[in-house]
């Protein structure tokens, strides 16, 4: 990619982040007139306006938003191409960036780390953790190559392979009447104090629970939202509440007088996926997806 094209992309990306010519120019360590000239040249080249600007504000146009999305990916892939070439020359490790949700079964990430690829003898897996929306954004932006995601929203930009399809789990006190049952139905939660992960933590799981409860006319006496399973512990212990969690989350707190039972409603399930960008042409990513699939089949 010609250096002037890279400069123009960097100028547009920085201006989009700052939405201020003066601050963007300072970050780029160029003068404001130079930045204005670069943006003008970019817009003239494509015969389209990328930014709306006047003396008071700068804003992205719709065309600018689409351009910036692809420009970020172009720069990222350009940087990775250079890194890959340097790694080959220096015999350095090949890095696969994997995002993971804290609500997923850690077994899948551990299994991923055991895989060895003959074509990449010095493979190194770099893990990052975050809420599912953050992990998905990283995948779409190209900052991660693969992700182990729990209940991600469907999108044509992402290819997904199902790893697990499990029920939610209800965590309760060992003396709770529901503890005598092998499983719990959604109707058993009616008029109970319930705790669940907040919408900001995992919108898909939250919406699944809320919509199914509403369809079945099930109202809780109280609802408390938490950021992590550990925060649900005192609600269950002190207020005789019920925590609605993924299996991984329930296992984290089912101790010290608490126990857990599966939620039997077939419409309320938790699915875990191995996900990658649909347009990812990386040999490393495709080899890992295939090897992981073979590993899962050999264990089933």
C-alpha positions in Angstrom: 0.0 0.0 0.0 1.5 3.4 -1.0 2.7 5.5 1.9 0.4 8.5 0.9 -2.6 6.2 1.1 -1.7 5.1 4.6 -1.2 8.7 5.6 -4.7 9.6 4.3 -6.3 6.6 6.1 -4.5 7.5 9.4 -5.7 11.1 9.0 -9.3 10.1 8.4 -9.3 7.6 11.3 -7.8 10.1 13.7 -10.2 12.9 12.7 -13.1 10.5 13.1 -11.9 9.6 16.6 -11.4 13.2 17.7 -14.0 15.0 15.6 -11.8 18.1 15.9 -9.2 19.2 13.4 -6.9 20.8 16.0 -6.8 17.8 18.3 -6.4 15.3 15.4 -3.5 17.3 13.9 -1.8 17.3 17.3 -2.1 13.6 17.6 -0.8 13.1 14.1 2.0 15.7 14.8 1.2 17.7 11.7 -0.2 21.1 11.2 -4.0 21.7 11.0 -3.8 23.0 7.3 -1.9 19.8 6.4 -4.6 17.7 7.9 -7.3 19.7 6.1 -5.4 19.2 2.9 -5.1 15.5 3.4 -8.8 15.1 4.1 -9.7 17.2 1.1 -7.4 15.1 -1.1 -9.1 11.9 0.2 -12.6 13.2 -0.5 -11.6 14.5 -3.9 -10.1 11.1 -4.8 -13.3 9.2 -4.0 -15.6 12.1 -5.2 -17.6 11.9 -1.9 -17.8 13.8 1.3 -16.6 11.8 4.3 -17.0 14.5 6.9 -19.6 17.3 7.5 -17.8 20.2 9.1 -18.2 23.8 9.9 -16.5 26.2 12.3 -18.3 24.6 15.3 -18.2 20.8 14.7 -17.1 17.9 12.6 -19.2 14.8 12.0 -18.9 11.7 10.0 -21.2 11.2 7.0 -22.7 7.8 6.3 -20.2 7.3 3.5 -17.5 8.3 5.9 -18.6 5.7 8.5 -18.5 2.9 5.9 -15.1 4.1 4.6 -13.6 4.3 8.1 -14.8 0.8 9.0 -12.9 -0.6 6.0 -9.9 1.7 6.5 -9.3 0.5 10.0 -9.3 -3.1 8.8 -7.0 -2.3 5.9 -4.4 -0.7 8.2 -4.8 -3.6 10.7 -4.2 -6.2 8.0 -1.3 -4.2 6.6 0.4 -4.1 10.0 -0.3 -7.8 10.5 1.2 -8.6 7.1 4.4 -6.8 8.1 4.5 -8.5 11.5 4.0 -11.9 9.9 6.8 -11.3 7.4 9.1 -10.2 10.3 8.1 -13.2 12.3 9.1 -15.5 9.4 12.5 -13.9 9.0 13.2 -13.8 12.8 11.6 -17.3 13.3 9.3 -15.6 15.9 6.1 -17.2 17.3 2.9 -17.0 15.2 0.2 -15.3 17.3 -3.5 -16.3 17.2 -5.7 -13.8 19.0 -8.7 -15.4 20.7 -11.5 -13.6 22.6 -13.5 -15.4 25.3 -16.6 -14.7 27.3 -16.3 -15.1 31.1 -19.8 -16.8 31.0 -18.6 -19.6 28.7 -17.3 -23.0 29.8 -13.5 -22.6 30.3 -13.1 -26.1 29.0 -13.3 -24.9 25.4 -10.6 -22.4 25.8 -8.4 -24.9 27.6 -9.0 -27.4 24.7 -8.2 -24.7 22.2 -4.8 -24.2 23.9 -3.9 -27.9 23.6 -4.1 -27.9 19.8 -0.9 -28.1 17.8 -0.8 -27.2 14.1 2.0 -28.7 12.0 2.0 -25.7 9.6 2.5 -23.4 12.6 5.0 -25.0 14.9 5.6 -21.9 17.0 1.9 -21.0 17.4 1.2 -18.8 20.4 -2.4 -18.1 21.5 -3.1 -14.7 23.0 -6.3 -14.5 25.1 -8.5 -11.6 25.9 -11.7 -11.6 28.0 -14.7 -9.3 28.0 -18.4 -9.0 27.8 -19.8 -10.8 24.7 -20.6 -7.5 22.9 -17.0 -6.4 23.4 -15.6 -9.7 22.1 -17.9 -9.6 19.1 -16.8 -6.0 18.3 -13.2 -7.1 18.5 -13.9 -9.9 16.1 -15.7 -7.7 13.6 -13.0 -5.1 13.8 -10.2 -7.6 13.2 -8.5 -7.2 16.6 -9.2 -10.9 17.4 -9.1 -13.8 15.0 -11.3 -16.3 16.8 -13.8 -16.0 19.7 -15.5 -18.4 22.1 -18.9 -16.6 22.5 -22.0 -17.3 24.5 -25.3 -16.5 22.8 -24.0 -13.9 20.3 -26.5 -12.0 18.1 -26.7 -13.5 14.6 -24.9 -11.6 11.9 -23.9 -12.5 8.3 -20.4 -11.1 9.0 -19.6 -13.9 11.5 -19.3 -17.7 10.9 -20.2 -19.7 14.0 -19.9 -23.3 15.0 -22.0 -24.6 17.9 -19.9 -25.9 20.8 -22.5 -26.4 23.5 -26.3 -26.1 24.0 -27.1 -26.1 27.7 -29.9 -25.0 30.0 -29.6 -22.0 32.3 -29.0 -23.0 35.9 -30.8 -21.8 39.0 -28.7 -21.3 42.2 -30.6 -21.5 45.5 -30.1 -22.3 49.1 -29.8 -26.0 50.0 -32.9 -25.7 52.2 -35.0 -24.1 49.4 -38.1 -26.2 48.4 -36.9 -26.2 44.8 -33.7 -27.9 45.9 -35.7 -31.1 46.3 -36.5 -31.1 42.6 -34.1 -32.6 39.9 -34.8 -29.6 37.7 -36.7 -26.3 37.9 -39.3 -25.0 35.5 -39.7 -21.3 34.6 -43.1 -21.3 36.4 -41.3 -22.2 39.6 -39.7 -18.8 39.6 -43.0 -17.0 39.8 -43.3 -14.5 42.7 -39.7 -15.2 43.8 -36.8 -12.8 44.3 -34.6 -13.4 41.3 -31.1 -12.3 40.4 -29.7 -12.3 36.9 -26.9 -10.8 34.8 -27.7 -7.2 33.7 -28.6 -6.2 30.2 -25.2 -4.4 29.8 -23.4 -7.6 30.8 -25.1 -9.9 28.2 -28.1 -8.5 26.3 -28.9 -11.7 24.5 -29.2 -13.8 27.6 -31.1 -11.1 29.4 -33.6 -10.7 26.6 -34.1 -14.4 26.3 -35.1 -14.7 30.0 -37.2 -11.5 30.0 -39.2 -12.4 26.9 -39.9 -16.0 27.9 -41.0 -14.9 31.4 -43.3 -12.3 29.9 -44.8 -14.8 27.4 -45.6 -17.1 30.3 -47.0 -14.3 32.5 -44.4 -15.0 35.1 -43.6 -12.1 37.4 -40.9 -12.0 40.0 -41.4 -10.5 43.4 -38.1 -8.7 43.0 -35.4 -8.5 40.3 -31.8 -7.7 40.9 -29.2 -7.3 38.2 -25.5 -8.1 38.8 -22.3 -7.7 36.8 -20.8 -11.0 37.9 -22.1 -14.3 39.4 -20.3 -13.7 42.7 -22.5 -10.6 43.3 -25.6 -12.9 43.4 -24.4 -14.9 46.4 -25.7 -12.6 49.1 -29.1 -12.2 47.4 -29.5 -15.9 47.5 -28.2 -16.4 51.0 -29.7 -13.4 52.7 -33.0 -12.9 50.8 -33.8 -16.5 49.9 -33.5 -15.5 46.3 -32.9 -17.5 43.1 -29.9 -16.7 40.8 -30.5 -17.4 37.1 -27.0 -18.0 35.6 -25.1 -19.9 33.0 -23.7 -23.3 34.1 -20.2 -21.7 34.5 -21.6 -18.9 36.6 -23.7 -21.2 38.8 -20.7 -23.4 39.5 -18.8 -20.4 40.7 -21.2 -19.8 43.6 -22.8 -23.2 44.3 -21.0 -23.7 47.6 -21.3 -22.7 51.3 -24.9 -23.6 51.6 -25.9 -23.1 48.0 -26.8 -25.6 45.3 -27.9 -25.5 41.7 -30.5 -27.1 39.4 -31.0 -26.9 35.6 -33.8 -24.8 34.2 -35.9 -27.3 32.2 -37.7 -24.9 29.8 -36.5 -26.0 26.3 -37.0 -22.4 24.9 -34.5 -20.9 27.4 -31.1 -22.3 26.5 -27.5 -21.1 26.5 -25.5 -21.8 23.3 -21.8 -21.4 23.1 -20.1 -20.9 19.7 -16.6 -20.8 18.1 -16.8 -17.7 15.9 -14.7 -16.0 13.2 -15.2 -13.4 10.6 -16.9 -14.8 7.5 -14.4 -13.0 5.2 -11.3 -14.1 7.2 -8.9 -15.6 4.7 -6.2 -16.4 7.2 -4.7 -19.9 6.8 -4.0 -20.0 10.5 -7.6 -19.2 11.5 -9.1 -21.8 9.1 -6.6 -24.5 10.2 -7.4 -23.8 13.9 -11.2 -24.0 13.3 -10.8 -27.3 11.5 -8.5 -28.8 14.1 -10.8 -27.6 16.9 -13.8 -29.2 15.2 -11.9 -32.5 14.9 -10.9 -32.3 18.5 -14.5 -31.7 19.6 -15.8 -34.7 17.5 -13.2 -37.0 18.9 -14.4 -36.2 22.5 -18.1 -36.7 21.7 
